[in-house]
Amino acid sequence: MIIRDKVLNNFHPYFSLMPIWRYSGPFPMLKYNRKYLVDYKKIKCIYFNKVSSIENQETCIENFLSDNKLLFITGEINDLLLGSIFNNYLYFYKKNSSDYIKILINSPGGSTMAGLSIVDIIHASSIPTCTVSLGISASISSVVLCTGKKGYRSSFPNSRILLYQPLGGVQGNSIDIEIQTKELLYLRNNINYILSKNTGQEVEKIEIDSDNERYLTPKDALEYGIIDSVLNTSKHNSQQFSEIGDIYYTKKENINWNNLKYLFIN
């Protein structure tokens, strides 16, 4: 079966510019209708002066975040997020800027190795890093939070910080289980050492708190040494630590924390 050039060209004028398929042997071969070939050298480029509003808005946001060195750690910490953080640090280093890199953290944790790699990037960078907890900073993300430059680690008033030991599953024969268990214990001890170094707390205390899944309010995290300040959400809000008291109308038997505190916000 052969598709004739006449039929295709008369069907629609645009089809005259298209290649024609002909059946030849077991496989189709591409042949062109040379009569209607276009001289691409004579075609001029068309430039669009306007970009769509959505693309323009996204570009403006990306430029704003890049110019102000704002990075986000949101959701699960994984290798994809690690690659993004690493690329941004390389870009900021290439710009030779001494301004602080700001990292906003809202993460329930994730990969222990990816989180420790972010900690190594912050330590290795010549540009100081400011860390801010916004929402939840749990497990390995709390380690990233306290790794920022001292004096520039902060939290929003309603944020929560969780100290928790690393998770991992073991399987295989007895030797494999023993090796993987030793690796988990090494990671736990390493994380406790990093927390102790950045907070000033004893390793034994951090080990007890992380084993018991200790939740911290911003005030608790400030006293613990994880952060250095609590951010005010309003310019009219003059929060004082005297405004922090016990949670009322709560059954004591339902509370499994000692000295549970609440940060009142006007």
Stockholm file with secondary structure:
# STOCKHOLM 1.0

chainA/1-266         MIIRDKVLNNFHPYFSLMPIWRYSGPFPMLKYNRKYLVDYKKIKCIYFNKVSSIENQETCIENFLSDNKLLFITGEINDLLLGSIFNNYLYFYKKNSSDYIKILINSPGGSTMAGLSIVDIIHASSIPTCTVSLGISASISSVVLCTGKKGYRSSFPNSRILLYQPLGGVQGNSIDIEIQTKELLYLRNNINYILSKNTGQEVEKIEIDSDNERYLTPKDALEYGIIDSVLNTSKHNSQQFSEIGDIYYTKKENINWNNLKYLFIN
#=GR chainA/1-266 SS CCCCHHHHHHHCGGGGGSCEEEEETTEEEEECCGGGCCCGGGCCCCCCSCCCHHHHHHHHHHHHHHHTTEEEEEEEECHHHHHHHHHHHHHHHHTTCCSCEEEEEEEEEECHHHHHHHHHHHHHCSSCEEEEEEEEEETHHHHHHHTSCTTCEEECTTCEEEECCCCCCCCSSHHHHHHHHHHHHHHHHHHHHHHHHHHCCCHHHHHHHHHTTEEECHHHHHHHTSCSEECCSSTTCCCCGGGCEECCSCCGGGCCSSSCEECCCC
#=GC SS_cons         CCCCHHHHHHHCGGGGGSCEEEEETTEEEEECCGGGCCCGGGCCCCCCSCCCHHHHHHHHHHHHHHHTTEEEEEEEECHHHHHHHHHHHHHHHHTTCCSCEEEEEEEEEECHHHHHHHHHHHHHCSSCEEEEEEEEEETHHHHHHHTSCTTCEEECTTCEEEECCCCCCCCSSHHHHHHHHHHHHHHHHHHHHHHHHHHCCCHHHHHHHHHTTEEECHHHHHHHTSCSEECCSSTTCCCCGGGCEECCSCCGGGCCSSSCEECCCC
//
